[in-house]
Amino acid sequence: LEMVRRHAAECPSAVTTYMLCPNGIQKMLYPSAREELATRGALPKLVAAGKDPFGELLAALRERRFETFITWRMNEVHNVDRPDEPDLSRTWREHPEYRVARGENPGDWMSQCLDYSLEPVREYSLGLILECLEKYLPDGIELDWMRFPRHLAGGAEEVWGGRHHLTDVLARAKADADALARRLRRPVRVAVRVPSSAEGCRAMGADLAEW
């Protein structure tokens, strides 16, 4: 926790917005009621003692008047080719049918992303996003579609044909953020991280005009 406080204190004052990621691995980096806790470092010991380093860093940054965003990885597939990886989530492990792979190389990380054309995948992700919004009351949330940027199964035409599923996720996340903003009587912004070209967005299934 001393490292958390020091990091917040050392953040340059020229910074305007700080984005903090709670799911840089599949298990959560904060105490969640919806998913298992990551095993990394001292985190389990701190949480068992009633501490929340993720929340404490956000709070310390807010005290310095930085705008704070939670940045949420819409897919996270680090080390999915390693059966002994301790931080693969229960949802990912127990539901291979949720993945975009359709007979593809199981050792390829990108083939193991979750498929947002499936309702359980959308509900799982949105449930965690809403939990973070309500738990930490940030100034905004970024939906990071780029790490890792595969969210729909199939080839280019199938992905574009399923783009409404990604639009639905964005719309619902925006509705949750707007509802929270009304409660807090202040803005709760929604940002998206997408490919840098219109062609790249189409290839991923991000309908820029609709978004």
Phi, psi and omega in degrees: 000331175297323177296321178299311182295320180294319180298315179297321181292328185273351181298126185301141183292343178289344177295139176256318186229131180247127179251127183237131187259124180268356183222051175288351165229172188291320175284159189278147177265018175216159178290109184249144173275353187249343183212159181293156178276141176298153182265001189294135169052224183272003186304309181301320180294318180294316180294321177299333179271008177089012180262158178221087183302323179300311179294323181292325177292317176301316181295318180294324177292321178295323178300331177272006175070026169283147168287131184244128175243142164270129176251119191251121177285117183289339169217142180220113185229030174301132171063026180289349176272003180248106182300336183269004179295117187284345186253023168280133188288158177299319180300314180294317183294318188273352184228072177297339179288350178276356188268157181288344182301131174230078183075015180275174181298113183293344178278352179274120184306314187296334178284352184254010175293156177284145185262111184283000172285349182263128183302318179300327178292315179297317181294321179299309182293314181295326177298319179289320178299314179296321178301315180296318179301313184285330182284322189247348176049055183286173173285341178185174176224137175254127173270109184269098180274000188262341181231085016246140195271053172223119188228358180220143181281158172099183179278190187302315182290323177295319179297312180296325178293337179259013185300333182297336178292320178289322176299320179297318179298314179299315182298319181289321176297319178296320178296320178295318179295320179294321179295319177295320179300320179296321179294317183277344183060042174203161182294143167232103190276157175238126176241160175230144172252117187225170177303156187275002177227157177298323179296319178294321178296317178299318181297331180271340183099017178267112182273090188303317181298316181289320180296000000 
